[in-house]
Amino acid sequence: MQFTVQLKSNLPRVVIAALKGGAGKTFLSVGIVAAIRKRGLSLAVFKKGPDYIDAGWLGLAAGGECYNLDTYLMTYEIVRGSFLRRSLEKNISVVEGNRGLFDGFDVAGTYSTAQLAKLLKAPVILIVDSTKMTRTAAALVLGCRTLDPELQLKGIILNRVASDRHERILRQSIEEVSGIPVIGSVRKLSLENFPQRHLGLLPLHEHPQALDFINEASNMAEQSIDLDKVVEISSAAGQFPSELHPEPVDFGPKPAENGVRIGILKDSAFQFYYPENLEALRRRVGPLVEISALDQAEFPEVDGLYIGGGFPETNADRLAENTTFKESLRKAIEQGLPVYAECGGLMYLSRHLCVDEKVYPMVGIFPIDTVLERKPQGLGYIRVQVEGRNPFYPQGAVLTGHEFHYSSVRGLEDVSVDCAFRVLQGHGMNGSRDGICRFNALGTYVHLHALGEPLWAEGILRNAAAYKSKRSFQSR
């Protein structure tokens, strides 16, 4: 089902971008969002690209969910529709970009932050990491302005500024050369309260003082950035496309789905879920059953289970020690419970998780072991073709998602292991295969977004309804 929206006024919106990854974009974005919220304005917040961790911080700063916008995983219509539907009732919408402003999938910068900004007809505020640089910063800003004149580059925020003199030279050079105003200058900060891991920030659920950090970031923004100018830039964005179709919405369950209960593992070990994926399930079955693999003694009775990604390696001891929960989950899967396990979920359902030469027993559904490596094993977009039998997808389907994992798989060469996916692009489990299946459980490194791949939710819902129906028949 689709609906059409006719806008009567501007939709205040802004994209926060940077010259490169690691320029402090998320810290400044979180601070700006939190400071604007303090002023009593309601915000819709978005993260460009397939990101979970930055999105979690932005959502906390805004007091709600942060949604992903990705033109590689979704059509342009769905991206704009998702943005519109979540922005309509808000005072301002803020999109945090990823990587550098023009960095994309290819030489042309396809699927870049700049491309997304133009799709949304949104002005851009550019963060410039000013470390050991003065007039060269002006050349970089001028280059961004001239590389794509259609881009609405409306403001500059200087980050990691060393002194008043440093700021003065940077500000004057940039404004004289490019004509773009500098609307903020942030000094070098230690960020001791904001630890990082792998290629980005520490997950929100693992930060012991998350709200304190949000407040610290907000104070920084209030002191160092012209927030009135940020709001002014967003308000001058211009008319959003006047008529479009937001993403399809299914407003109710099918008859077979009435009463279906779908569980998700949600704790500090398993925390990476797109809000849109959970929404796609809730629309059809109502509230989801949140389950902790760390704290609950028994696996509860549900008709289907979705295990997202996360960092099970940081909770490996607690996961291993909760033997009663593992045994009850294994028994449910052996009796036919449909389970969709992504990345961290795949690791949990394996035989063992190996971390720093320590071996932790996991659930043991899949006859493989996973090993935490020191370097990324799969990072970026991934495409797979469904070739083998599996509970969730028709053979021949091509699925597009992303992968981000430091774990590798051992034992995949065993002849008893069946994989449903052939990797067309990316790494998967070994560069050519992914999607291990056993009973009605599927384990994969592929993260899919429900708005980009409707088959994802349909597969989970169909299997859960069938499992419920089978159990009801057997109990008669």
C-alpha positions in Angstrom: 0.0 0.0 0.0 1.3 3.5 -0.9 0.1 7.0 -0.1 0.8 10.3 -1.7 1.9 13.4 0.3 1.5 16.9 -1.0 3.8 19.3 0.8 2.6 22.8 1.5 5.8 24.3 3.0 9.5 23.8 3.2 10.9 20.8 5.0 13.9 22.2 7.1 16.8 19.8 6.5 20.6 19.8 6.4 23.4 17.3 5.7 26.5 17.3 7.8 29.5 16.0 5.8 33.3 16.0 6.0 36.3 16.0 3.7 37.2 12.5 4.9 36.4 9.8 7.4 37.8 10.3 10.9 37.3 14.1 10.7 35.1 14.2 13.8 31.8 14.2 11.9 29.9 12.0 14.3 31.0 13.8 17.4 30.0 17.2 16.0 26.7 15.8 14.5 25.7 14.3 17.9 26.6 17.6 19.6 24.6 19.7 17.1 21.6 17.4 17.3 21.6 17.4 21.1 22.0 21.2 21.3 19.2 21.8 18.9 17.0 19.4 20.9 17.8 21.4 24.1 16.2 24.4 22.4 12.9 22.6 22.3 12.9 21.7 18.6 12.0 18.2 17.5 14.4 16.4 15.1 14.4 13.6 12.6 17.9 12.2 12.3 19.4 10.0 9.7 22.7 8.3 8.9 23.9 7.9 5.3 25.0 4.4 4.6 24.7 1.0 6.3 25.7 2.1 9.8 24.5 0.9 13.2 26.8 2.5 15.7 26.8 6.2 14.6 23.0 5.8 14.2 22.6 4.7 17.8 24.4 7.8 19.1 22.4 10.1 16.8 19.2 8.5 17.9 20.0 9.0 21.6 21.0 12.6 21.0 17.7 13.3 19.3 15.6 11.3 21.8 14.3 8.8 19.2 15.3 6.5 16.4 17.9 7.3 13.7 17.1 5.9 10.3 19.4 4.9 7.5 19.4 6.4 4.0 21.4 4.4 1.4 21.0 4.8 -2.3 22.9 1.6 -3.0 20.6 -0.5 -0.9 17.3 1.3 -1.8 15.8 3.0 -4.8 15.8 6.8 -4.9 12.0 6.8 -4.4 12.3 4.8 -1.3 15.1 6.9 0.1 13.1 10.1 -0.4 9.9 8.5 0.8 11.5 7.3 4.0 13.1 10.7 4.7 9.8 12.4 4.1 7.6 10.2 6.2 9.9 10.6 9.2 10.5 14.3 8.8 6.9 15.6 8.2 6.1 16.2 11.9 9.5 17.5 12.9 11.0 21.0 13.2 14.3 20.0 11.5 15.9 17.0 9.9 19.6 16.3 10.2 21.5 13.7 8.0 25.0 12.7 8.9 27.0 11.7 5.9 29.7 9.0 5.7 33.3 9.0 4.6 34.3 12.0 2.5 31.7 14.2 0.8 32.3 12.8 -2.7 33.5 9.4 -1.7 31.3 6.7 -3.3 31.2 3.3 -4.9 33.3 4.2 -8.0 35.3 7.0 -9.7 32.2 9.0 -10.3 31.4 9.0 -6.5 28.2 7.1 -7.1 26.2 6.6 -3.8 28.2 9.4 -2.1 27.0 11.8 0.6 27.0 14.5 -2.1 24.7 12.5 -4.3 22.3 11.9 -1.3 22.3 15.6 -0.5 21.3 16.5 -4.0 18.6 13.8 -4.0 17.1 15.3 -0.9 17.7 18.9 -2.2 19.4 19.5 1.1 22.1 22.1 2.0 25.4 20.8 3.2 27.5 21.9 6.2 31.1 20.7 5.7 33.4 19.7 8.5 37.1 20.5 7.9 39.7 18.7 10.0 42.2 21.6 10.4 45.1 19.7 11.8 48.4 21.1 10.6 46.7 23.1 7.9 45.8 26.8 7.1 45.3 28.2 3.6 45.2 24.7 2.1 41.9 24.3 3.8 40.5 27.1 1.6 41.8 25.2 -1.5 40.0 22.1 -0.3 36.7 23.9 0.3 37.0 25.7 -3.0 37.6 22.4 -4.7 34.4 20.9 -3.2 32.4 23.9 -4.3 33.7 23.8 -7.9 33.7 20.0 -8.4 29.9 20.0 -8.2 28.3 23.5 -8.5 24.8 21.9 -8.1 25.7 21.0 -4.5 24.4 23.4 -1.9 27.5 23.9 0.2 26.3 26.5 2.7 28.5 26.4 5.8 31.9 25.3 7.2 32.8 24.0 10.6 36.4 23.9 11.5 37.5 21.0 13.7 40.6 20.4 15.7 41.7 24.0 15.7 44.9 24.7 17.6 44.6 28.4 18.6 42.9 31.7 18.1 45.5 32.6 15.4 45.0 29.3 13.7 41.3 29.9 13.6 41.6 33.5 12.3 43.8 32.4 9.3 41.5 29.5 8.5 38.4 31.5 8.7 39.7 34.4 6.6 41.2 32.1 4.0 38.1 30.0 3.5 35.6 32.8 3.4 37.7 35.0 1.0 38.5 32.2 -1.4 35.3 30.2 -1.5 32.6 32.7 -0.2 31.2 30.0 2.1 30.8 31.2 5.7 32.6 29.5 8.6 29.8 28.9 11.2 31.8 27.0 13.8 35.3 26.4 15.2 36.0 23.5 17.5 39.3 23.2 19.4 41.2 20.0 19.7 39.5 17.7 22.3 40.8 14.6 24.1 37.5 12.8 23.8 38.5 10.5 26.6 34.9 9.8 27.3 34.3 8.6 23.7 36.4 5.5 23.2 36.5 3.8 19.8 36.9 0.3 18.4 37.7 -1.1 15.0 36.8 1.5 12.3 34.5 3.7 14.4 32.9 4.5 17.7 32.3 2.3 20.7 28.7 1.0 20.5 26.2 3.0 22.5 25.2 0.0 24.7 28.8 -0.5 25.8 29.4 3.1 26.8 29.1 3.4 30.6 28.3 7.1 30.6 26.5 7.6 27.3 24.2 10.4 28.4 27.2 12.2 30.0 28.9 12.1 26.7 25.8 13.4 24.8 25.7 16.3 27.3 29.4 17.0 26.7 29.0 17.0 23.0 26.0 19.3 23.3 28.0 21.8 25.4 30.7 21.8 22.8 28.2 22.6 20.1 26.6 25.4 22.1 30.0 27.0 22.8 31.7 26.5 19.4 29.1 26.4 16.7 26.6 29.0 15.5 23.5 26.9 16.0 21.2 29.7 14.9 23.1 29.6 11.6 22.6 25.8 11.4 18.9 26.2 11.8 18.8 29.1 9.3 20.6 27.0 6.7 18.2 24.1 7.2 15.2 26.4 7.0 16.4 27.9 3.7 16.6 24.4 2.1 13.9 25.1 -0.3 10.9 23.1 -1.4 11.2 19.3 -1.1 9.9 17.4 -4.1 6.2 18.4 -4.0 4.7 15.0 -4.6 6.1 11.5 -4.1 5.3 8.1 -2.7 6.8 7.1 0.6 8.0 3.5 1.0 5.2 0.9 0.9 3.5 0.4 4.3 1.7 -2.8 5.2 -0.9 -1.7 7.8 -1.9 -5.1 9.2 -1.2 -8.8 9.5 -2.4 -11.4 7.1 -4.8 -13.9 8.5 -2.1 -16.5 9.0 0.0 -14.1 11.0 -2.6 -13.3 13.7 -1.1 -14.1 17.0 2.4 -14.8 15.7 5.1 -14.0 18.2 8.5 -13.0 16.8 11.5 -12.7 19.2 14.7 -10.8 18.8 17.9 -11.1 20.9 18.5 -7.7 22.2 21.2 -7.0 24.8 24.8 -5.7 24.9 25.9 -8.7 22.8 23.3 -8.3 20.0 22.3 -4.7 19.3 22.7 -4.0 15.6 19.2 -3.7 14.2 17.9 -1.3 11.6 14.8 0.4 13.0 13.1 -0.1 9.7 13.6 -3.9 9.9 12.0 -4.1 13.3 9.2 -1.8 12.0 8.6 -4.1 9.1 8.0 -7.0 11.5 5.9 -5.0 14.0 3.5 -3.8 11.3 2.5 -7.3 10.7 2.6 -9.0 14.1 2.6 -6.2 16.7 5.2 -5.9 19.5 8.3 -8.1 19.2 9.5 -10.2 22.1 12.9 -8.8 23.3 15.1 -11.6 24.7 18.5 -11.4 26.4 20.9 -14.2 25.8 23.0 -12.9 28.7 20.5 -12.7 31.5 17.5 -14.9 30.8 17.7 -18.5 32.1 15.3 -20.0 29.5 14.5 -19.3 25.9 10.9 -18.2 25.8 8.2 -19.6 23.5 8.1 -17.7 20.2 7.2 -18.6 16.6 10.3 -17.1 15.0 13.6 -15.5 16.1 15.7 -12.8 14.5 19.3 -12.4 15.8 21.0 -9.3 14.6 24.7 -8.3 14.7 26.7 -6.9 17.5 29.9 -7.8 19.4 29.4 -11.2 20.9 33.1 -11.4 21.4 33.0 -8.8 24.1 30.4 -10.9 26.0 31.8 -14.3 25.0 32.2 -15.5 28.6 28.7 -14.6 29.6 27.2 -16.1 26.5 29.1 -19.3 27.0 28.2 -19.6 30.7 24.5 -19.2 30.2 24.2 -22.9 29.3 20.5 -23.4 30.2 19.5 -20.7 27.8 21.7 -22.1 25.0 20.4 -25.6 25.5 16.7 -24.4 25.4 17.4 -22.4 22.3 19.2 -25.3 20.6 16.2 -27.6 21.4 13.7 -25.1 20.0 15.7 -24.8 16.7 16.0 -28.6 16.5 12.2 -28.8 16.8 11.8 -26.5 13.8 11.9 -22.9 15.2 12.7 -20.6 12.2 15.8 -18.4 13.0 17.3 -15.7 10.9 20.8 -15.0 12.3 23.0 -12.1 10.9 26.7 -11.8 11.7 26.8 -11.8 15.5 23.9 -14.2 15.4 25.8 -16.5 13.1 28.7 -16.5 15.5 26.4 -17.3 18.4 24.8 -20.3 16.6 28.2 -21.8 15.7 30.0 -24.5 17.7 32.6 -22.2 19.2 33.7 -18.6 19.3 37.5 -18.2 19.5 38.8 -14.9 20.9 42.5 -14.3 21.7 43.2 -18.1 21.6 40.4 -18.7 24.1 37.6 -21.0 23.0 34.0 -20.3 24.1 31.2 -22.9 23.5 28.3 -21.4 21.7 24.8 -22.8 20.8 26.2 -25.4 18.3 23.5 -25.4 15.6 25.9 -24.7 12.7 28.9 -27.1 12.4 31.4 -24.4 12.1 33.6 -22.3 14.4 34.1 -18.5 14.2 37.4 -16.9 15.0 37.9 -13.2 15.8 40.7 -11.8 13.7 42.7 -8.6 14.0 41.8 -7.2 10.6 38.4 -6.9 8.9 37.4 -10.1 7.0 34.5 -8.5 5.2 33.8 -4.8 4.9 31.4 -3.0 2.5 28.5 -3.8 0.2 27.9 -7.4 -0.7 25.7 -9.2 -3.3 24.8 -12.8 -3.2 22.7 -15.1 -5.4 20.5 -17.7 -3.7 21.4 -21.1 -5.1 20.8 -23.6 -2.4 17.7 -24.6 -0.4 16.9 -22.4 2.6 13.8 -21.4 4.6 13.7 -17.8 3.7 14.5 -17.0 0.0 13.5 -18.4 -3.4 16.3 -19.9 -5.4 17.6 -17.5 -8.1 17.0 -14.3 -6.0 19.9 -11.8 -5.8 20.2 -10.1 -2.5 22.1 -6.8 -1.9 23.3 -5.8 1.5 26.4 -5.0 3.5 28.9 -6.9 5.6 31.2 -5.7 8.4 32.9 -8.5 10.4 36.2 -9.2 12.0 35.4 -12.9 12.4 36.3 -15.7 10.0 34.7 -19.1 9.7 36.5 -22.4 10.2 35.0 -25.8 9.1 33.1 -24.6 6.0 34.9 -27.1 3.9 33.1 -29.9 5.7 30.9 -31.8 3.2 28.0 -31.7 5.7 27.8 -27.9 5.6 25.2 -26.5 3.2 25.4 -22.9 2.0 22.5 -21.3 0.2 24.3 -18.2 -1.1 27.0 -17.7 -3.8 28.9 -14.5 -3.3 28.8 -12.2 -6.4 30.5 -9.2 -4.7 32.1 -9.0 -1.3 33.6 -11.7 0.9 30.9 -13.5 2.9 32.2 -16.5 4.7 35.1 -17.4 2.4 35.0 -15.2 -0.6 32.6 -17.4 -2.5 30.0 -18.8 -0.1 27.6 -17.6 2.6 24.2 -18.4 4.1 24.8 -21.6 6.1 21.5 -23.5 6.8 20.5 -26.2 9.2 17.0 -27.1 10.4 15.0 -23.9 9.8 17.9 -21.7 10.8 19.9 -19.5 8.4 23.2 -17.8 9.4 24.8 -15.2 7.2 27.3 -12.3 7.3 24.9 -10.4 4.9 23.0 -7.5 6.6 19.8 -6.7 4.6 17.7 -3.6 4.9 13.9 -4.2 4.9 13.2 -1.2 2.7 15.7 -2.4 0.1 14.8 -6.1 0.2 11.1 -6.9 0.8 11.9 -10.6 0.7 13.7 -10.3 4.1 10.6 -9.6 6.2 8.3 -11.8 4.1 10.6 -14.8 4.7 10.7 -14.4 8.4 6.9 -13.8 8.7 6.0 -16.7 6.4 8.1 -19.1 8.3 6.9 -17.9 11.7 3.3 -18.3 10.7 3.9 -21.8 9.3 5.7 -22.8 12.5 2.9 -21.5 14.7 0.3 -23.3 12.5 2.3 -26.6 12.7 2.6 -26.5 16.5 -1.1 -25.7 16.8 -2.0 -28.7 14.7 0.3 -31.0 16.6 -1.2 -29.9 20.0 -4.7 -30.8 19.0 
